Amino acid sequence: MRPADFSTLVLRSLTAAKMRSSLTALGIAVGICAVTLLTSLGEGVRDYVLSNFSQFGTRIIAINPGKSMTGGMGGLLQTDRPLTLDDAQALTLLPHVTHVVPIVQGSGTIEANGRSRSTDIIGANHAIHSAWQFELALGRGLPADESGRSRSFAVLGDKLQQELFGGQNPLGQSIRVGGMRFRVGGVMAAKGQMLGFDLDDMVFIPVDKALMLFNRNGLMEIDVVFSDSASTEQVLASIRQQLITRHGAEDFSLISQDDMLQSLNNILRVLTAAVAALGAISLLVGAVGIVTIMSTAVRERTSEIGLLSALGASQRQILLLFLAEAVALSLAGGLAGISAAIALVLGLQLFLPALPLQLSLFYLGLALLLSIAIGLAAGITPARQAASMNPITALRAE
């Protein structure tokens, strides 16, 4: 059988019952569209999360107290020796280190101008603005005083200063942070949110004042930013050696931004694949539709199968003929579903730009391959039935 004749037979068999073929392809199209939309949402969320973490830069190493846990009060309680301001100062002497930021975090009430607001309080040093890539909209950043003798200046987030001062200029105004008096020295430029944390609704105070405010003797974290002239492994090794020398043991945990981003990337890719697998369940409906229509076609075209066999068509050619029809139906549905999904994603990005949707060529190609695989899997049984028919019995069926 010539390829041109083969293609003509496949096309005619599909167009002979247009409504039936269209409805069968629609079942596949709906499933492929669902898979494409879900993977687009998963990819969008992945890009959103990774971009949020990357906004502080990628050459950051976080040091947390405690070996078994990586941060918070849990790590602080499990270490014999907490991280201190002296540790942070010692890390500034290491080669390739550009910024060291000691951090204490808590929450409290901020009072100013007859108003009050409960929000997060970050204790840090003057390097936080460069290390975390925070730009100032007004005034200056945290004072670069010696540890333990910092002046009582605070920097407000953009949203917090709007809530406390409205349209007034907050610079030089007096505020109370958890009962301690500070003077507003600057206002951060709008930064937005990161994983539910509103970076604009925070107040930043000197780290030594934060230790006093929260009655702590150790830091919650030290962030180290290093230059691109050194590898992450080199800086990790020098930090580890410096702190072991000071503490006498490795009672701390090191997490590089690269490791964190890679771990997040892997987790979110698995979640995207899991969501796509859930969406693929809807493809079972389309697969059942293909099995049904192809089984019906085999019964309706029994005499045609007998005639093809009488004209010299082999069992393999008949099997491939019906299998090609099933794949063509599934592929048509897959292309329609992908086209609909792309149109929906582009429309949603236009009217709902905040919705994290991201088309991925990898998942688009995978969806297309999936539609072909479904056609092959659903069409193999009816195709075998057609190929195994006795030519004489099939001719008598008319």
C-alpha positions as a printed NumPy array, in Angstrom:
array([[  0.   ,   0.   ,   0.   ],
       [  1.439,   3.313,  -1.076],
       [  1.889,   6.045,   1.571],
       [ -0.451,   8.351,  -0.347],
       [ -3.204,   5.711,  -0.358],
       [ -2.564,   5.006,   3.314],
       [ -2.958,   8.699,   4.218],
       [ -6.086,   9.016,   2.064],
       [ -7.757,   6.065,   3.791],
       [ -6.964,   7.478,   7.229],
       [ -8.28 ,  10.919,   6.323],
       [-11.472,   9.599,   4.727],
       [-12.254,   7.362,   7.679],
       [-12.008,  10.342,  10.042],
       [-14.046,  12.71 ,   7.884],
       [-16.738,  10.121,   7.137],
       [-18.167,  10.651,  10.619],
       [-17.184,  14.236,  11.378],
       [-19.369,  14.693,  14.44 ],
       [-18.196,  11.497,  16.074],
       [-14.549,  12.244,  15.333],
       [-14.893,  15.815,  16.604],
       [-16.46 ,  14.735,  19.905],
       [-13.771,  12.104,  20.42 ],
       [-11.008,  14.626,  19.725],
       [-12.744,  17.067,  22.074],
       [-12.314,  14.658,  24.984],
       [ -8.558,  14.617,  24.387],
       [ -8.505,  18.39 ,  23.843],
       [-10.119,  19.059,  27.23 ],
       [ -7.627,  16.83 ,  29.009],
       [ -4.585,  18.284,  27.216],
       [ -5.863,  21.815,  27.865],
       [ -6.219,  21.034,  31.586],
       [ -2.713,  19.569,  31.761],
       [ -1.219,  22.551,  29.912],
       [ -2.995,  25.088,  32.128],
       [ -1.959,  23.306,  35.331],
       [  1.67 ,  23.021,  34.259],
       [  1.617,  26.688,  33.237],
       [  0.37 ,  27.56 ,  36.704],
       [  3.024,  25.346,  38.295],
       [  5.795,  26.901,  36.206],
       [  4.475,  30.37 ,  36.976],
       [  4.5  ,  29.69 ,  40.705],
       [  8.015,  28.238,  40.436],
       [  9.324,  31.302,  38.608],
       [  7.535,  33.596,  41.059],
       [  9.006,  31.888,  44.125],
       [ 12.51 ,  31.693,  42.692],
       [ 12.442,  35.313,  41.554],
       [ 11.32 ,  36.37 ,  45.033],
       [ 14.22 ,  34.543,  46.628],
       [ 16.622,  35.839,  44.008],
       [ 15.706,  39.476,  44.573],
       [ 18.216,  39.565,  47.443],
       [ 20.973,  38.309,  45.166],
       [ 22.401,  34.841,  44.674],
       [ 25.794,  35.184,  46.388],
       [ 24.46 ,  34.956,  49.933],
       [ 25.277,  32.448,  52.64 ],
       [ 23.033,  32.231,  55.704],
       [ 24.559,  31.131,  59.002],
       [ 22.154,  29.835,  61.639],
       [ 22.875,  28.782,  65.219],
       [ 22.599,  25.079,  65.941],
       [ 23.768,  22.108,  63.892],
       [ 20.615,  20.018,  63.78 ],
       [ 18.161,  22.82 ,  62.971],
       [ 18.599,  25.694,  60.57 ],
       [ 17.254,  28.812,  62.151],
       [ 14.746,  30.384,  64.486],
       [ 14.523,  29.849,  68.2  ],
       [ 14.819,  26.083,  67.767],
       [ 18.385,  26.4  ,  66.555],
       [ 19.159,  29.042,  69.185],
       [ 18.131,  26.768,  72.042],
       [ 20.084,  23.759,  70.767],
       [ 23.489,  25.382,  70.508],
       [ 25.958,  25.687,  73.38 ],
       [ 27.289,  28.932,  72.007],
       [ 25.016,  31.328,  70.101],
       [ 26.089,  33.448,  67.196],
       [ 27.232,  36.856,  68.396],
       [ 28.051,  40.274,  67.034],
       [ 31.728,  39.421,  67.502],
       [ 31.247,  36.421,  65.216],
       [ 29.74 ,  38.699,  62.59 ],
       [ 32.628,  41.135,  62.969],
       [ 35.155,  38.296,  62.562],
       [ 33.503,  37.188,  59.33 ],
       [ 34.049,  40.627,  57.78 ],
       [ 37.794,  39.914,  57.832],
       [ 37.497,  36.88 ,  55.538],
       [ 38.663,  37.192,  51.915],
       [ 36.028,  37.749,  49.224],
       [ 33.389,  38.735,  51.813],
       [ 31.77 ,  42.045,  50.87 ],
       [ 28.953,  42.378,  53.424],
       [ 28.067,  40.732,  56.724],
       [ 24.584,  41.277,  58.155],
       [ 23.751,  40.105,  61.703],
       [ 19.998,  39.622,  62.043],
       [ 17.502,  39.522,  64.892],
       [ 13.817,  39.331,  64.064],
       [ 10.668,  39.721,  66.132],
       [  7.385,  41.553,  66.207],
       [  5.971,  44.383,  68.252],
       [  3.92 ,  47.54 ,  68.271],
       [  5.144,  50.607,  66.435],
       [  3.746,  53.903,  67.766],
       [  4.033,  57.289,  66.087],
       [  1.996,  60.385,  65.382],
       [ -0.839,  59.165,  67.596],
       [ -1.111,  55.91 ,  65.657],
       [  0.077,  52.382,  66.35 ],
       [  0.617,  49.291,  64.248],
       [  1.771,  45.77 ,  65.088],
       [  4.32 ,  44.517,  62.599],
       [  7.661,  42.772,  62.117],
       [ 10.843,  44.269,  63.554],
       [ 14.188,  43.496,  61.928],
       [ 17.408,  44.164,  63.78 ],
       [ 20.398,  44.499,  61.447],
       [ 23.391,  46.697,  60.678],
       [ 24.053,  49.306,  58.003],
       [ 25.158,  46.629,  55.498],
       [ 21.612,  45.282,  55.124],
       [ 20.744,  47.843,  52.467],
       [ 23.53 ,  46.752,  50.138],
       [ 23.416,  43.061,  51.051],
       [ 19.662,  42.676,  50.572],
       [ 19.568,  45.142,  47.686],
       [ 17.123,  47.447,  49.473],
       [ 16.904,  50.919,  48.   ],
       [ 16.047,  53.974,  50.09 ],
       [ 13.257,  56.312,  49.049],
       [ 14.024,  58.899,  51.736],
       [ 16.828,  59.673,  54.137],
       [ 19.602,  57.313,  55.091],
       [ 19.934,  53.688,  56.084],
       [ 20.78 ,  52.274,  59.481],
       [ 23.702,  54.015,  61.211],
       [ 27.179,  52.562,  60.748],
       [ 28.033,  52.796,  64.446],
       [ 30.205,  50.396,  66.359],
       [ 28.399,  47.371,  67.705],
       [ 26.869,  47.965,  71.099],
       [ 26.758,  51.731,  70.79 ],
       [ 24.414,  52.31 ,  67.862],
       [ 22.356,  55.458,  67.743],
       [ 18.613,  54.982,  68.022],
       [ 17.696,  55.484,  64.397],
       [ 15.116,  53.393,  62.539],
       [ 14.242,  52.84 ,  58.899],
       [ 10.605,  52.31 ,  57.975],
       [  9.147,  50.233,  55.199],
       [  7.164,  52.129,  52.584],
       [  3.773,  50.826,  53.686],
       [  4.518,  51.293,  57.389],
       [  5.469,  54.934,  56.985],
       [  2.26 ,  55.548,  55.036],
       [  0.214,  53.959,  57.815],
       [  1.936,  55.944,  60.564],
       [  2.522,  59.307,  58.913],
       [  0.237,  59.437,  55.888],
       [  1.431,  62.215,  53.606],
       [  3.738,  63.808,  56.201],
       [  7.506,  63.673,  55.985],
       [  8.581,  61.051,  58.575],
       [ 12.277,  61.927,  58.611],
       [ 13.424,  63.036,  62.038],
       [ 10.095,  62.084,  63.645],
       [ 10.1  ,  60.2  ,  66.919],
       [  8.586,  56.697,  67.071],
       [  8.366,  53.94 ,  69.667],
       [  9.34 ,  50.42 ,  68.661],
       [  8.237,  47.916,  71.277],
       [  8.397,  50.669,  73.875],
       [ 11.88 ,  51.881,  72.899],
       [ 12.236,  55.36 ,  71.43 ],
       [ 13.785,  55.778,  67.973],
       [ 14.073,  58.542,  65.432],
       [ 13.169,  57.909,  61.789],
       [ 16.313,  58.16 ,  59.7  ],
       [ 15.054,  56.779,  56.411],
       [ 12.297,  55.078,  54.447],
       [ 12.75 ,  52.04 ,  52.24 ],
       [ 11.607,  52.082,  48.623],
       [  8.649,  49.819,  47.926],
       [  9.845,  46.219,  47.72 ],
       [  6.639,  44.175,  47.691],
       [  5.955,  40.787,  49.233],
       [  7.951,  37.609,  49.455],
       [  6.126,  34.363,  50.236],
       [  3.5  ,  36.113,  52.318],
       [  5.895,  38.485,  54.105],
       [  5.224,  42.142,  53.371],
       [  8.691,  43.66 ,  53.102],
       [  7.157,  47.13 ,  53.022],
       [  5.394,  46.68 ,  56.377],
       [  8.515,  46.343,  58.523],
       [ 10.725,  48.522,  60.663],
       [ 14.504,  48.134,  60.673],
       [ 16.518,  49.027,  63.771],
       [ 20.179,  48.538,  64.78 ],
       [ 20.884,  44.932,  65.698],
       [ 22.297,  45.719,  69.154],
       [ 19.106,  47.624,  70.001],
       [ 17.069,  44.651,  68.78 ],
       [ 19.004,  42.301,  71.072],
       [ 18.094,  44.554,  73.988],
       [ 14.499,  44.908,  72.845],
       [ 13.911,  41.148,  72.578],
       [ 16.178,  40.304,  75.535],
       [ 18.382,  37.934,  73.558],
       [ 22.034,  37.108,  73.88 ],
       [ 22.462,  35.652,  70.39 ],
       [ 21.651,  36.357,  66.782],
       [ 19.028,  34.481,  64.825],
       [ 21.101,  34.564,  61.642],
       [ 24.14 ,  36.052,  59.977],
       [ 24.009,  36.698,  56.247],
       [ 27.315,  36.808,  54.387],
       [ 27.514,  38.275,  50.889],
       [ 30.609,  37.455,  48.846],
       [ 32.08 ,  38.7  ,  45.588],
       [ 31.881,  36.833,  42.303],
       [ 35.661,  36.377,  42.336],
       [ 35.245,  33.38 ,  44.635],
       [ 33.153,  30.227,  44.429],
       [ 30.469,  29.357,  46.941],
       [ 32.5  ,  26.342,  48.113],
       [ 35.544,  28.517,  48.861],
       [ 33.579,  30.979,  50.953],
       [ 31.682,  28.201,  52.759],
       [ 34.99 ,  26.579,  53.706],
       [ 36.494,  29.815,  55.034],
       [ 33.351,  30.657,  57.045],
       [ 33.244,  27.158,  58.514],
       [ 36.9  ,  27.281,  59.511],
       [ 36.58 ,  30.742,  61.07 ],
       [ 33.555,  29.833,  63.187],
       [ 34.96 ,  26.458,  64.259],
       [ 38.097,  28.265,  65.421],
       [ 35.984,  30.692,  67.451],
       [ 33.426,  28.188,  68.807],
       [ 35.609,  25.108,  69.159],
       [ 33.03 ,  22.997,  67.307],
       [ 30.712,  23.147,  64.338],
       [ 27.618,  24.208,  66.285],
       [ 26.102,  26.148,  63.407],
       [ 24.532,  25.526,  59.99 ],
       [ 25.474,  27.042,  56.65 ],
       [ 22.986,  27.418,  53.814],
       [ 24.014,  28.979,  50.541],
       [ 21.525,  30.768,  48.337],
       [ 22.465,  28.419,  45.505],
       [ 21.538,  25.391,  47.619],
       [ 18.277,  26.977,  48.689],
       [ 17.301,  27.941,  45.155],
       [ 18.205,  24.493,  43.846],
       [ 16.183,  22.77 ,  46.56 ],
       [ 13.207,  25.035,  45.942],
       [ 13.507,  24.488,  42.212],
       [ 13.503,  20.708,  42.632],
       [ 10.541,  20.768,  45.012],
       [  8.488,  23.041,  42.78 ],
       [  9.272,  20.965,  39.701],
       [  8.006,  17.861,  41.495],
       [  4.858,  19.735,  42.521],
       [  4.343,  20.889,  38.932],
       [  4.686,  17.329,  37.68 ],
       [  2.268,  16.093,  40.377],
       [ -0.304,  18.73 ,  39.438],
       [  0.087,  17.805,  35.776],
       [ -0.441,  14.145,  36.659],
       [ -3.699,  15.036,  38.398],
       [ -4.819,  16.938,  35.331],
       [ -3.866,  13.979,  33.146],
       [ -6.58 ,  11.92 ,  34.838],
       [ -9.087,  13.786,  32.671],
       [ -7.342,  12.276,  29.647],
       [ -8.738,   8.88 ,  30.626],
       [-12.123,  10.089,  29.407],
       [-10.622,  10.91 ,  26.033],
       [ -8.816,   7.556,  25.897],
       [-12.054,   5.703,  26.588],
       [-13.675,   7.716,  23.801],
       [-10.983,   6.65 ,  21.339],
       [-11.322,   2.992,  22.301],
       [-15.092,   3.23 ,  21.847],
       [-15.046,   4.949,  18.468],
       [-12.31 ,   2.708,  17.075],
       [-14.094,  -0.466,  18.242],
       [-17.264,   0.813,  16.596],
       [-15.331,   1.619,  13.429],
       [-13.912,  -1.902,  13.285],
       [-17.427,  -3.402,  13.471],
       [-18.842,  -0.976,  10.892],
       [-15.982,  -1.491,   8.458],
       [-15.697,  -5.256,   8.591],
       [-16.384,  -5.636,   4.894],
       [-13.827,  -2.928,   4.097],
       [-11.235,  -4.835,   6.116],
       [-12.056,  -7.984,   4.161],
       [-11.766,  -6.133,   0.852],
       [ -8.391,  -4.664,   1.821],
       [ -7.158,  -8.126,   2.751],
       [ -8.442,  -9.543,  -0.549],
       [ -6.604,  -6.788,  -2.449],
       [ -3.325,  -7.801,  -0.782],
       [ -3.119,  -5.66 ,   2.339],
       [ -1.177,  -7.444,   5.068],
       [ -2.247,  -7.758,   8.675],
       [  0.496,  -5.321,   9.608],
       [ -0.798,  -2.709,   7.167],
       [ -4.363,  -3.041,   8.462],
       [ -3.129,  -2.763,  12.052],
       [ -1.125,   0.347,  11.205],
       [ -4.107,   1.827,   9.355],
       [ -6.428,   1.678,  12.343],
       [ -3.651,   2.621,  14.721],
       [ -2.893,   5.696,  12.596],
       [ -6.567,   6.694,  12.769],
       [ -6.511,   6.524,  16.57 ],
       [ -3.256,   8.534,  16.757],
       [ -4.61 ,  11.116,  14.302],
       [ -7.735,  11.595,  16.424],
       [ -5.692,  11.955,  19.597],
       [ -3.134,  14.249,  17.966],
       [ -5.853,  16.517,  16.591],
       [ -7.36 ,  16.751,  20.062],
       [ -3.938,  17.433,  21.555],
       [ -3.195,  20.262,  19.137],
       [ -6.618,  21.783,  19.767],
       [ -6.153,  21.523,  23.538],
       [ -2.684,  23.117,  23.432],
       [ -3.955,  25.933,  21.215],
       [ -6.86 ,  26.593,  23.581],
       [ -4.548,  26.53 ,  26.607],
       [ -2.103,  28.98 ,  25.016],
       [ -4.973,  31.33 ,  24.165],
       [ -6.302,  31.093,  27.739],
       [ -2.886,  31.707,  29.291],
       [ -2.229,  34.727,  27.079],
       [ -5.696,  36.089,  27.861],
       [ -5.265,  35.599,  31.607],
       [ -1.835,  37.248,  31.507],
       [ -3.434,  40.211,  29.78 ],
       [ -6.406,  40.647,  32.112],
       [ -4.913,  39.168,  35.325],
       [ -1.208,  40.04 ,  35.203],
       [ -0.767,  39.2  ,  38.892],
       [ -1.694,  35.542,  38.275],
       [  1.555,  33.543,  38.004],
       [  1.234,  31.714,  34.675],
       [  4.219,  30.683,  32.59 ],
       [  4.071,  28.596,  29.423],
       [  6.846,  26.032,  29.183],
       [  7.985,  24.598,  25.838],
       [  9.031,  21.443,  27.666],
       [  5.538,  20.795,  29.025],
       [  3.891,  21.838,  25.744],
       [  5.985,  19.251,  23.928],
       [  5.302,  16.718,  26.661],
       [  1.542,  17.314,  26.333],
       [  1.761,  16.722,  22.594],
       [  3.708,  13.489,  23.107],
       [  1.178,  12.467,  25.724],
       [ -1.684,  12.869,  23.26 ],
       [  0.18 ,  10.659,  20.762],
       [  0.853,   8.062,  23.461],
       [ -2.816,   8.006,  24.422],
       [ -3.779,   7.443,  20.776],
       [ -1.356,   4.54 ,  20.529],
       [ -2.471,   2.981,  23.816],
       [ -6.187,   3.401,  23.144],
       [ -6.025,   2.309,  19.514],
       [ -3.865,  -0.795,  19.791],
       [ -6.654,  -3.176,  20.847],
       [ -9.181,  -2.197,  18.144],
       [ -6.367,  -2.216,  15.556],
       [ -5.395,  -5.752,  16.541],
       [ -9.02 ,  -6.84 ,  16.259],
       [ -9.156,  -5.453,  12.737],
       [ -5.854,  -7.046,  11.718],
       [ -6.794, -10.486,  13.064],
       [-10.066, -10.754,  11.107],
       [-10.455, -13.625,   8.647],
       [-10.671, -12.02 ,   5.17 ],
       [-13.374, -14.419,   3.913],
       [-15.526, -13.979,   7.027],
       [-15.06 , -10.219,   6.83 ],
       [-16.185, -10.108,   3.161],
       [-19.324, -12.082,   3.996],
       [-20.231,  -9.571,   6.729],
       [-21.813,  -7.214,   4.163]])
